[in-house]
Amino acid sequence: MSGASSPSAHQKTEAIKFAYWVPNVSGGLVISKVEQRTSWDIDYNRKLAQIAEASGFEYALTQIRFTAGYGAEYQHESVSFSHALLAATEKLNVIAAILPGPWHPAVVAKQVASISWYTGGRLAVNIVSGWFRGEFQAIGEHWLDHDERYRRSEEFIRVLRGVWSQDDFSFAGDFYRFRAYTLKPKPVSPPEIFQGGSSRAARDMAARVSDWYFTNGNTIEGIQKQVDDIRANSAQSGHRVKIGVNAFAIVRDTAEEARAALDDILTHADPDAVRAFHHEVQNAGAASPEREGNWAKSSFEDLVQYNDGFKTNLIGSPEEVARRILDLKAVGVDLVLLGFLHFQEEIEFFGKRVIPLVRALEAEQARLAA
Ligand SMILES: Cc1cc2nc3c(=O)[nH]c(=O)nc-3n(C[C@H](O)[C@H](O)[C@H](O)COP(=O)(O)O)c2cc1C
């Protein structure tokens, strides 16, 4: 392990955090006709949020889609959905996905500040930069080139921070302009700012302005490379970025059962939808100048899960999965973002069978270190 990715003393003592993908769009998180006992409706999701907070999950991440795509035929809006989940829970933090372009930062700053007051400051944002050109065309939004999308997102984040913390805020950017603007009320506490994406532009933006970097599923080596890169760049500016990694968890009593469940998902994959998704995501990571980033090297099987979640390999028995989570922590991961086939039942199972093992392994490591 290189020095840049060695966990800091702070991180060694800090418990790894768990988040789940909110299924606020229909069709679940795999492009497969396999049975999914998951629903995108609000009643299912309120109950899911309550189960998750009782099971040891600290965060829930909503998704934003303005149109259907590859299975997500119906999509609830992320800020209003986040608010509904916050109103149904007591300690869960909910992260609302925000897409610059359709949203203006003044609107987002105001909405989030108000919801912060209604919910004890438990709303965070995930600034996403866009991968779905067809969606932008459908709603008459101009589609920018890859790195221009990130330049806009960075201005968006700088504006949010400024408006949330300063009176008479002024900003003269290429995308946004503010003149002596004062937001009242400001949020009760500074909302955390997450971002999604893995390209060079995404990593540089994280190193400069974001609190959290969310990345697609990957191997330990692939994640370590990103962590090293971001930590090296952010060290120069003294900015600390936390790392969240996506994984599609399939945890069963035995490794064989978990593998069989994965095979079932892949056997029932919808090939036309997976290929169409593959075609569309070429607008993301592969369209970046360095041709890295999300989905740039994903196989057909990887793409059956929207965010390469099989690659992280949290597939196996509770003991195996707990150990792999500790391996992620060892390369600098602060949070694991999880998707499931049958959300309510599997989050409960994960809370009972995996999180206690993770906590026991963390305690054991702390004892050894001491
Ligand atoms: C955890 C995570 C969540 C994301 N959520 C959304 C979303 O809700 N809506 C959306 O349009 N894009 C979403 N994205 C896509 C990213 O914003 C970005 O467009 C994509 O990852 C490609 O980035 P890259 O080219 O920098 O790799 C998400 C990405 C990640 C990693």
The ligand as an SDF file (V2000), in Angstrom:
LIG
                    3D

 31 33  0  0  0  0  0  0  0  0999 V2000
  -22.9220    6.9170   -6.3940 C   0  0  0  0  0  0  0  0  0  0  0  0
  -23.3140    7.6040   -7.6390 C   0  0  0  0  0  0  0  0  0  0  0  0
  -24.5980    8.1460   -7.7650 C   0  0  0  0  0  0  0  0  0  0  0  0
  -25.0110    8.7590   -8.9420 C   0  0  0  0  0  0  0  0  0  0  0  0
  -26.2950    9.2130   -9.0360 N   0  0  0  0  0  0  0  0  0  0  0  0
  -26.7330    9.7760  -10.1910 C   0  0  0  0  0  0  0  0  0  0  0  0
  -28.0830   10.2270  -10.3190 C   0  0  0  0  0  0  0  0  0  0  0  0
  -28.8900   10.1010   -9.4050 O   0  0  0  0  0  0  0  0  0  0  0  0
  -28.4490   10.8000  -11.5030 N   0  0  0  0  0  0  0  0  0  0  0  0
  -27.5790   10.9540  -12.5490 C   0  0  0  0  0  0  0  0  0  0  0  0
  -27.9720   11.4850  -13.5870 O   0  0  0  0  0  0  0  0  0  0  0  0
  -26.2840   10.5350  -12.4390 N   0  0  0  0  0  0  0  0  0  0  0  0
  -25.8550    9.9510  -11.3030 C   0  0  0  0  0  0  0  0  0  0  0  0
  -24.5390    9.5210  -11.2080 N   0  0  0  0  0  0  0  0  0  0  0  0
  -23.6470    9.6750  -12.3760 C   0  0  0  0  0  0  0  0  0  0  0  0
  -22.5310   10.6880  -12.2020 C   0  0  0  0  0  0  0  0  0  0  0  0
  -22.9410   11.9420  -11.8570 O   0  0  0  0  0  0  0  0  0  0  0  0
  -21.6580   10.8070  -13.4550 C   0  0  0  0  0  0  0  0  0  0  0  0
  -22.3680   11.3780  -14.5000 O   0  0  0  0  0  0  0  0  0  0  0  0
  -21.1600    9.4730  -13.9270 C   0  0  0  0  0  0  0  0  0  0  0  0
  -20.7250    8.7390  -12.8240 O   0  0  0  0  0  0  0  0  0  0  0  0
  -20.0110    9.5980  -14.9170 C   0  0  0  0  0  0  0  0  0  0  0  0
  -18.9630   10.3040  -14.3390 O   0  0  0  0  0  0  0  0  0  0  0  0
  -17.4600   10.2460  -14.8720 P   0  0  0  0  0  0  0  0  0  0  0  0
  -17.5220   10.4760  -16.3330 O   0  0  0  0  0  0  0  0  0  0  0  0
  -16.7600   11.3170  -14.1140 O   0  0  0  0  0  0  0  0  0  0  0  0
  -16.9220    8.8970  -14.4860 O   0  0  0  0  0  0  0  0  0  0  0  0
  -24.1060    8.8900  -10.0320 C   0  0  0  0  0  0  0  0  0  0  0  0
  -22.8130    8.3650   -9.8890 C   0  0  0  0  0  0  0  0  0  0  0  0
  -22.4080    7.7320   -8.7330 C   0  0  0  0  0  0  0  0  0  0  0  0
  -21.0190    7.1740   -8.6340 C   0  0  0  0  0  0  0  0  0  0  0  0
  1  2  1  0
  2  3  1  0
  2 30  2  0
  3  4  2  0
  4  5  1  0
  4 28  1  0
  5  6  2  0
  6  7  1  0
  6 13  1  0
  7  8  2  0
  7  9  1  0
  9 10  1  0
 10 11  2  0
 10 12  1  0
 12 13  2  0
 13 14  1  0
 14 15  1  0
 14 28  1  0
 15 16  1  0
 16 17  1  0
 16 18  1  0
 18 19  1  0
 18 20  1  0
 20 21  1  0
 20 22  1  0
 22 23  1  0
 23 24  1  0
 24 25  2  0
 24 26  1  0
 24 27  1  0
 28 29  2  0
 29 30  1  0
 30 31  1  0
M  END
$$$$
